[in-house]
């Protein structure tokens, strides 16, 4: 009877380089300000088109919420790894 070859041993997970980790965590610092600014400018644009004076506040708040939500998602994903 022929002997079955042993399956290859699983390789240990590779340690991520420092540059990759630095890029991932620096993303958190850029996400909140960029989301807030994008919300603000989109709100100002909507104010201009709709001739209102308050939609920039809605955009500002929406950008802040989305920025924090993305930051939490990134932190949870990094925690899983």
C-alpha positions in Angstrom: 0.0 0.0 0.0 1.4 3.4 -1.0 2.1 5.8 1.8 0.2 9.1 1.8 2.4 12.2 1.8 2.0 14.5 4.8 0.2 17.8 4.1 2.4 20.8 4.2 2.6 22.5 7.6 0.6 25.7 7.9 2.8 28.7 7.6 2.8 31.2 10.6 1.1 34.5 9.8 3.6 37.1 8.5 4.3 40.0 10.7 3.3 43.2 9.0 6.0 45.7 8.4 6.2 48.9 10.4 5.4 51.0 7.4 2.1 49.2 6.8 1.1 49.6 10.5 2.1 53.3 10.5 0.0 53.9 7.3 -3.0 52.2 8.8 -2.9 54.1 12.1 -2.1 57.4 10.5 -5.3 57.0 8.4 -7.3 57.4 11.6 -5.8 60.9 12.1 -6.8 62.0 8.6 -10.3 60.4 8.4 -12.1 62.7 10.9 -10.9 66.1 9.6 -11.4 65.1 6.0 -14.9 63.8 6.6 -15.8 67.0 8.6 -14.4 69.2 5.8 -16.1 67.3 3.1 -19.4 67.5 4.9 -18.9 71.2 5.5 -18.1 72.0 1.8 -21.0 69.8 0.5 -23.3 71.6 2.9 -22.1 75.0 1.7 -22.6 73.9 -1.9 -26.1 72.8 -1.1 -26.7 76.2 0.6 -25.6 77.9 -2.5 -27.8 75.8 -4.8 -30.9 75.9 -2.6 -30.4 79.5 -1.3 -30.4 78.6 2.3 -28.1 79.5 5.2 -28.2 76.4 7.5 -27.4 73.3 5.4 -23.6 73.7 6.1 -24.3 72.8 9.7 -26.1 69.6 8.7 -23.2 68.7 6.5 -20.7 69.5 9.2 -22.5 67.3 11.7 -23.0 64.5 9.2 -19.3 64.6 8.3 -18.4 64.4 12.0 -20.7 61.4 12.5 -19.3 59.6 9.4 -15.7 60.4 10.4 -16.1 58.9 13.9 -18.0 55.9 12.5 -15.1 55.2 10.1 -12.6 55.6 12.9 -14.4 53.1 15.0 -14.6 50.6 12.1 -10.9 50.9 11.5 -10.1 50.5 15.2 -12.3 47.4 15.4 -10.7 45.9 12.3 -7.2 46.5 13.6 -8.3 44.9 16.9 -9.4 41.7 15.1 -6.0 41.4 13.4 
